[in-house]
Amino acid sequence: MKLVVYIGVGLLALQMPISAAEINTSKILIEHNKKLNQLKKTNKDLQGQIEVLQQQQKISAEKIQSLFHLLKYKKSTVVSKKLLRVEVSDQAAKKAYTNAKGFLMIGEYDKAIELFTAYLGLYPNNNHTSDAHYWLAKSYLAEEKYYAAKKVFIEFQRENELHHKFANSLYELAKTYAEIGQNDKAELLINTMIKKFPEHVVIFKAKALLKTLHKVTIPEPIEAVVIPKTPISDPVVVKIKTKTKTKTTSASPAASATVNIPIKPAKVSVDIPTVKPVKAKTKAE
């Protein structure tokens, strides 16, 4: 009896329309593709987080190493002035560079600036000279001395296009430009970095900075009419206007679009050779 039932079910299955089976297969494929795309996106996000964590781990390791160097440095009686009298040698240069970078890593930026500046004065052609320029600029940036940081970053980039910190310097200089209000230059640097170094470890920070720059709005400048040199006995009409709308004040309905400012003849003397004199209007009766 069971065998007959199985045979009947099999015959019914064979009689199902082929189109229905194809539709089910298409739906399954679509669902699988959606899940696959979602997995790819998740994997990409995780990859970015892993890179950020690796960078943080690297920075932490550098800080620990710098602390060990500083412990040795602070135990000795040598001060930063001793660095200016040290003999020019690779061993002394390396020690000076390590001490300066150590102060930077623990947040003593003013001391780091002092030591990096002294190092560059003593060892302008040493193996760590390029690195010292970069870290000096970073120290200025951390100390919020933005114009000094900008100058050193530009010097570093001009001489070290193949340096392993060149891409980082583009991002750091863009941050510096943003701090001093030069957002157009900052945006140009970020776009250059994204184009040349799309897989760089700080690319996520760079894109975040770019989004921030796009949200910044710059106020429109105000234009004003200049008072001529010619002495005027009657009140002078001065109009102040912006690009959006004209803002006026008046003491009477007849002067609704002007501001009447009485000016004594003896006190008005503005020498502007390139501006044609503006004819004065008398106050409306």
Contacts in CASP RR format, 6 or more apart in sequence:
PFRMAT RR
TARGET T0000
AUTHOR 0000-0000-0000
METHOD contacts of the structure
MODEL  1
MKLVVYIGVGLLALQMPISAAEINTSKILIEHNKKLNQLKKTNKDLQGQI
EVLQQQQKISAEKIQSLFHLLKYKKSTVVSKKLLRVEVSDQAAKKAYTNA
KGFLMIGEYDKAIELFTAYLGLYPNNNHTSDAHYWLAKSYLAEEKYYAAK
KVFIEFQRENELHHKFANSLYELAKTYAEIGQNDKAELLINTMIKKFPEH
VVIFKAKALLKTLHKVTIPEPIEAVVIPKTPISDPVVVKIKTKTKTKTTS
ASPAASATVNIPIKPAKVSVDIPTVKPVKAKTKAE
48 204 0 8 1.000
51 201 0 8 1.000
51 204 0 8 1.000
52 201 0 8 1.000
52 204 0 8 1.000
54 201 0 8 1.000
55 201 0 8 1.000
55 202 0 8 1.000
62 105 0 8 1.000
63 105 0 8 1.000
63 106 0 8 1.000
66 98 0 8 1.000
66 101 0 8 1.000
66 102 0 8 1.000
66 104 0 8 1.000
66 105 0 8 1.000
66 106 0 8 1.000
67 102 0 8 1.000
67 105 0 8 1.000
67 106 0 8 1.000
69 98 0 8 1.000
69 99 0 8 1.000
69 102 0 8 1.000
70 99 0 8 1.000
70 102 0 8 1.000
70 103 0 8 1.000
70 106 0 8 1.000
73 99 0 8 1.000
80 111 0 8 1.000
80 114 0 8 1.000
80 115 0 8 1.000
80 118 0 8 1.000
83 96 0 8 1.000
83 99 0 8 1.000
83 115 0 8 1.000
83 118 0 8 1.000
83 119 0 8 1.000
83 122 0 8 1.000
84 118 0 8 1.000
84 122 0 8 1.000
86 92 0 8 1.000
86 96 0 8 1.000
86 122 0 8 1.000
88 122 0 8 1.000
88 123 0 8 1.000
90 126 0 8 1.000
90 127 0 8 1.000
93 119 0 8 1.000
93 122 0 8 1.000
93 123 0 8 1.000
93 126 0 8 1.000
93 127 0 8 1.000
93 128 0 8 1.000
94 127 0 8 1.000
94 128 0 8 1.000
96 115 0 8 1.000
96 118 0 8 1.000
96 119 0 8 1.000
96 122 0 8 1.000
96 123 0 8 1.000
97 119 0 8 1.000
97 123 0 8 1.000
97 126 0 8 1.000
97 128 0 8 1.000
97 131 0 8 1.000
97 132 0 8 1.000
99 115 0 8 1.000
100 112 0 8 1.000
100 115 0 8 1.000
100 116 0 8 1.000
100 118 0 8 1.000
100 119 0 8 1.000
100 132 0 8 1.000
100 135 0 8 1.000
101 112 0 8 1.000
101 135 0 8 1.000
102 112 0 8 1.000
103 109 0 8 1.000
103 111 0 8 1.000
103 112 0 8 1.000
103 115 0 8 1.000
104 112 0 8 1.000
104 116 0 8 1.000
104 135 0 8 1.000
104 138 0 8 1.000
104 139 0 8 1.000
104 142 0 8 1.000
107 142 0 8 1.000
109 139 0 8 1.000
109 142 0 8 1.000
109 143 0 8 1.000
110 143 0 8 1.000
112 135 0 8 1.000
112 136 0 8 1.000
112 139 0 8 1.000
113 136 0 8 1.000
113 139 0 8 1.000
113 140 0 8 1.000
113 143 0 8 1.000
116 132 0 8 1.000
116 135 0 8 1.000
116 136 0 8 1.000
116 139 0 8 1.000
117 136 0 8 1.000
119 128 0 8 1.000
119 132 0 8 1.000
120 129 0 8 1.000
120 132 0 8 1.000
120 133 0 8 1.000
120 136 0 8 1.000
123 129 0 8 1.000
123 132 0 8 1.000
130 156 0 8 1.000
130 159 0 8 1.000
130 160 0 8 1.000
130 163 0 8 1.000
131 165 0 8 1.000
133 152 0 8 1.000
133 155 0 8 1.000
133 156 0 8 1.000
133 159 0 8 1.000
133 160 0 8 1.000
134 153 0 8 1.000
134 156 0 8 1.000
134 160 0 8 1.000
134 163 0 8 1.000
134 165 0 8 1.000
134 168 0 8 1.000
134 169 0 8 1.000
136 152 0 8 1.000
137 149 0 8 1.000
137 152 0 8 1.000
137 153 0 8 1.000
137 156 0 8 1.000
137 169 0 8 1.000
137 172 0 8 1.000
138 149 0 8 1.000
138 172 0 8 1.000
140 146 0 8 1.000
140 148 0 8 1.000
140 149 0 8 1.000
140 152 0 8 1.000
141 149 0 8 1.000
141 172 0 8 1.000
141 175 0 8 1.000
141 176 0 8 1.000
144 179 0 8 1.000
146 176 0 8 1.000
146 179 0 8 1.000
146 180 0 8 1.000
147 180 0 8 1.000
149 172 0 8 1.000
149 176 0 8 1.000
150 173 0 8 1.000
150 176 0 8 1.000
150 177 0 8 1.000
150 180 0 8 1.000
153 169 0 8 1.000
153 172 0 8 1.000
153 173 0 8 1.000
153 176 0 8 1.000
154 173 0 8 1.000
156 163 0 8 1.000
156 165 0 8 1.000
156 169 0 8 1.000
157 166 0 8 1.000
157 169 0 8 1.000
157 170 0 8 1.000
157 173 0 8 1.000
160 166 0 8 1.000
163 169 0 8 1.000
167 193 0 8 1.000
167 196 0 8 1.000
167 197 0 8 1.000
167 200 0 8 1.000
167 202 0 8 1.000
168 200 0 8 1.000
168 202 0 8 1.000
170 189 0 8 1.000
170 190 0 8 1.000
170 192 0 8 1.000
170 193 0 8 1.000
170 197 0 8 1.000
171 189 0 8 1.000
171 190 0 8 1.000
171 193 0 8 1.000
171 202 0 8 1.000
171 205 0 8 1.000
171 206 0 8 1.000
171 209 0 8 1.000
173 189 0 8 1.000
174 185 0 8 1.000
174 186 0 8 1.000
174 187 0 8 1.000
174 189 0 8 1.000
174 190 0 8 1.000
174 193 0 8 1.000
174 206 0 8 1.000
174 209 0 8 1.000
175 186 0 8 1.000
175 209 0 8 1.000
177 183 0 8 1.000
177 185 0 8 1.000
177 186 0 8 1.000
177 189 0 8 1.000
178 186 0 8 1.000
178 209 0 8 1.000
178 212 0 8 1.000
178 213 0 8 1.000
183 213 0 8 1.000
183 216 0 8 1.000
183 218 0 8 1.000
186 209 0 8 1.000
186 213 0 8 1.000
187 210 0 8 1.000
187 213 0 8 1.000
187 214 0 8 1.000
190 206 0 8 1.000
190 207 0 8 1.000
190 209 0 8 1.000
190 210 0 8 1.000
190 213 0 8 1.000
191 210 0 8 1.000
193 200 0 8 1.000
193 203 0 8 1.000
193 206 0 8 1.000
194 203 0 8 1.000
194 206 0 8 1.000
194 207 0 8 1.000
194 210 0 8 1.000
197 203 0 8 1.000
200 206 0 8 1.000
220 242 0 8 1.000
220 243 0 8 1.000
220 244 0 8 1.000
222 240 0 8 1.000
222 241 0 8 1.000
222 242 0 8 1.000
223 240 0 8 1.000
223 241 0 8 1.000
223 242 0 8 1.000
224 238 0 8 1.000
224 240 0 8 1.000
225 238 0 8 1.000
225 239 0 8 1.000
225 240 0 8 1.000
225 278 0 8 1.000
226 270 0 8 1.000
226 272 0 8 1.000
226 275 0 8 1.000
226 278 0 8 1.000
227 236 0 8 1.000
227 238 0 8 1.000
227 263 0 8 1.000
227 268 0 8 1.000
227 270 0 8 1.000
227 278 0 8 1.000
228 270 0 8 1.000
228 272 0 8 1.000
228 275 0 8 1.000
228 277 0 8 1.000
228 278 0 8 1.000
229 268 0 8 1.000
229 269 0 8 1.000
229 270 0 8 1.000
229 271 0 8 1.000
229 272 0 8 1.000
229 277 0 8 1.000
230 277 0 8 1.000
231 265 0 8 1.000
231 266 0 8 1.000
231 268 0 8 1.000
231 269 0 8 1.000
232 263 0 8 1.000
232 265 0 8 1.000
232 268 0 8 1.000
232 280 0 8 1.000
233 265 0 8 1.000
234 280 0 8 1.000
234 282 0 8 1.000
234 283 0 8 1.000
235 260 0 8 1.000
235 261 0 8 1.000
235 262 0 8 1.000
235 263 0 8 1.000
235 280 0 8 1.000
235 282 0 8 1.000
235 283 0 8 1.000
236 260 0 8 1.000
236 261 0 8 1.000
236 263 0 8 1.000
236 280 0 8 1.000
236 281 0 8 1.000
237 258 0 8 1.000
237 259 0 8 1.000
237 260 0 8 1.000
237 261 0 8 1.000
237 280 0 8 1.000
237 281 0 8 1.000
238 258 0 8 1.000
238 259 0 8 1.000
238 261 0 8 1.000
239 246 0 8 1.000
239 248 0 8 1.000
239 257 0 8 1.000
239 258 0 8 1.000
239 259 0 8 1.000
240 246 0 8 1.000
240 247 0 8 1.000
240 259 0 8 1.000
241 247 0 8 1.000
246 257 0 8 1.000
248 256 0 8 1.000
248 257 0 8 1.000
248 258 0 8 1.000
248 259 0 8 1.000
249 259 0 8 1.000
250 256 0 8 1.000
250 257 0 8 1.000
250 258 0 8 1.000
250 259 0 8 1.000
250 260 0 8 1.000
251 260 0 8 1.000
252 284 0 8 1.000
254 284 0 8 1.000
255 283 0 8 1.000
255 284 0 8 1.000
258 281 0 8 1.000
260 283 0 8 1.000
END
